[in-house]
Every structure is written in C-alpha cells, then in structure tokens.
Amino acid sequence: MKRVLFDSDVWLDVLGKREPHFQASVQAFNTVKTGKTQGYISGHAVTNIYYILSRENGREVSRKLVISLLENVGWVEE
C-alpha cells in the first residue's frame, strides 16, 4: 500500500471546506478512506490545523474535527 504524507493545507481544505481546492483535497482524502493509500500528517501540523480551525469554528468543533482526522491518518514526529 502506498504511504502518503499529506500537507496540512489538504486537511484544512477538507475540514474547513475551503475553496478552491476543496474537491481535489476530498479526492485525496478518499484514497485514505477507501484504503488505497495510508495517510500521514506531521505532528506539528496537528496543532496548526487545530489553531486555524478554532479561529473559525470554535474550540469544541475544531477538537472534534481534529479527532476525526486522527482516526483516519497516522502521524509522524519530526
């Protein structure tokens, strides 16, 4: 299985439904959901994603979004 380290912008596009890259990012995420690839995110990206999402969505919603992300991808330490 192919292993892919995704940039935090891909996850911000998906979780924040950000245009114009939302659809392309969802397609990338779907490769993880369907088992075609094994997705990873860097450890520092998790905190950055939470911070950016919480400014727009609040802390609780952002926490749930990040948890759902981590249920689907692995994370790597720097």
C-alpha positions in Angstrom: 0.0 0.0 0.0 1.2 3.5 -0.8 2.1 5.7 2.1 1.5 9.5 1.7 2.5 12.4 4.0 -0.2 15.0 3.4 0.4 18.7 3.7 -1.7 20.5 6.4 -3.4 22.6 3.7 -5.0 19.4 2.3 -6.6 18.7 5.7 -7.6 22.4 6.2 -9.3 22.3 2.8 -11.2 19.2 3.7 -12.1 20.0 7.3 -12.8 23.7 6.7 -14.4 23.1 3.3 -12.1 25.7 1.8 -12.3 26.6 -1.9 -11.0 26.5 -4.5 -9.2 23.2 -3.5 -11.9 21.5 -1.5 -12.9 18.9 -4.2 -9.3 17.9 -5.0 -8.4 17.6 -1.3 -11.5 15.5 -0.7 -10.4 13.2 -3.5 -7.0 12.8 -1.9 -8.7 12.1 1.5 -11.0 9.5 -0.1 -7.9 7.5 -1.2 -7.2 7.1 2.6 -10.8 6.4 3.5 -11.1 3.6 0.8 -7.7 2.1 1.8 -5.9 2.9 -1.4 -3.3 4.8 0.5 -2.1 5.1 4.0 -2.3 8.8 5.0 0.0 10.5 7.4 0.3 14.0 8.9 3.2 15.6 10.7 2.9 16.2 14.4 3.3 19.9 14.3 0.6 20.2 11.6 -2.0 18.8 14.0 -1.6 21.8 16.3 -1.6 24.2 13.4 -4.7 22.7 12.0 -6.5 22.9 15.3 -5.4 26.5 15.8 -6.6 27.6 12.3 -9.9 25.8 12.5 -10.6 27.0 16.1 -10.5 30.7 14.9 -13.3 30.0 12.5 -15.3 27.2 14.2 -14.6 27.4 17.9 -12.7 25.1 20.1 -15.1 22.2 20.6 -16.0 21.8 16.9 -12.3 22.1 16.0 -11.4 19.4 18.5 -13.9 17.0 17.1 -12.7 17.7 13.5 -9.1 17.0 14.5 -10.0 13.8 16.3 -11.9 12.6 13.3 -8.8 13.4 11.2 -6.5 11.4 13.5 -8.9 8.5 13.4 -8.2 8.2 9.7 -4.5 9.0 9.4 -1.3 8.3 11.2 1.1 11.0 12.4 4.8 11.3 12.2 7.2 13.0 14.5 9.8 15.4 13.2 
